[in-house]
């Protein structure tokens, strides 16, 4: 069993910190964000966040999104290549 020393403190933050690398999805329901949070906690090592946000495009459209951010860029890469991210993108 591998012990992650980051687990001694809360790894899930409630906001996107400036140095986090992020990915955006269309707004996800609460049950999907909870499943993603559990998957990230089990498979990634650094801090992360899952927040609801708004995105403004050049066409003056406001779109509700779910933003997922990772402290370690390698965690973002693992997430993008994983099954949960592929399911959320479709």
C-alpha positions in Angstrom: 0.0 0.0 0.0 1.4 3.4 -1.0 0.7 6.2 1.4 0.1 9.7 -0.1 1.5 12.3 2.3 -0.8 14.9 0.7 -3.8 13.0 2.2 -3.0 14.3 5.7 -4.5 17.6 4.6 -7.6 18.3 2.4 -6.6 17.8 -1.2 -9.8 19.1 -2.7 -10.0 22.9 -2.7 -13.2 25.0 -3.1 -11.7 27.4 -5.7 -9.3 27.3 -8.6 -5.9 28.5 -7.5 -3.9 30.6 -9.9 -1.3 27.9 -10.6 -3.8 25.1 -11.3 -4.1 23.6 -14.8 -7.7 23.4 -15.7 -10.1 21.7 -18.1 -13.7 22.8 -18.8 -16.8 20.7 -19.4 -20.5 21.7 -19.9 -22.1 21.9 -16.5 -22.2 18.5 -14.9 -24.8 17.3 -12.4 -23.8 16.9 -8.8 -23.7 13.1 -8.8 -21.2 13.1 -11.7 -19.0 15.6 -10.0 -19.0 13.5 -6.8 -18.0 10.4 -8.8 -15.2 12.4 -10.5 -14.0 13.7 -7.2 -13.7 10.2 -5.8 -11.9 9.0 -8.9 -9.4 11.9 -8.8 -8.8 11.4 -5.1 -8.0 7.7 -5.7 -5.9 8.0 -8.8 -4.1 11.3 -8.6 -1.6 12.6 -6.1 -1.9 16.4 -5.9 -4.5 18.9 -4.9 -7.5 19.5 -7.2 -10.8 21.3 -7.5 -14.2 20.9 -9.2 -16.2 24.1 -9.3 -19.2 25.4 -11.3 -18.3 28.6 -13.2 -19.4 30.7 -16.2 -17.6 31.2 -19.5 -18.0 34.2 -21.7 -17.3 33.7 -25.4 -16.5 36.3 -28.1 -20.1 36.1 -29.3 -21.3 37.5 -26.0 -22.7 34.1 -24.9 -22.6 33.2 -21.2 -22.3 29.5 -20.7 -22.4 27.5 -17.5 -19.5 25.1 -17.1 -17.8 22.8 -14.7 -14.1 23.6 -14.3 -11.8 20.9 -13.0 -8.3 22.0 -11.9 -5.2 20.2 -10.9 -2.1 21.4 -9.1 0.1 18.8 -10.9 0.0 19.0 -14.7 0.7 15.2 -14.8 -2.6 14.7 -12.9 -4.4 16.6 -15.6 -2.8 14.5 -18.3 -3.8 11.3 -16.5 -7.4 12.6 -16.1 -7.7 13.6 -19.8 -6.5 10.1 -20.9 -8.7 8.3 -18.5 -12.2 6.8 -18.9 -14.0 9.4 -16.7 -12.8 12.3 -18.8 -13.7 10.6 -22.1 -17.2 9.8 -20.7 -17.7 13.4 -19.6 -16.6 14.8 -23.0 -19.3 12.8 -24.9 
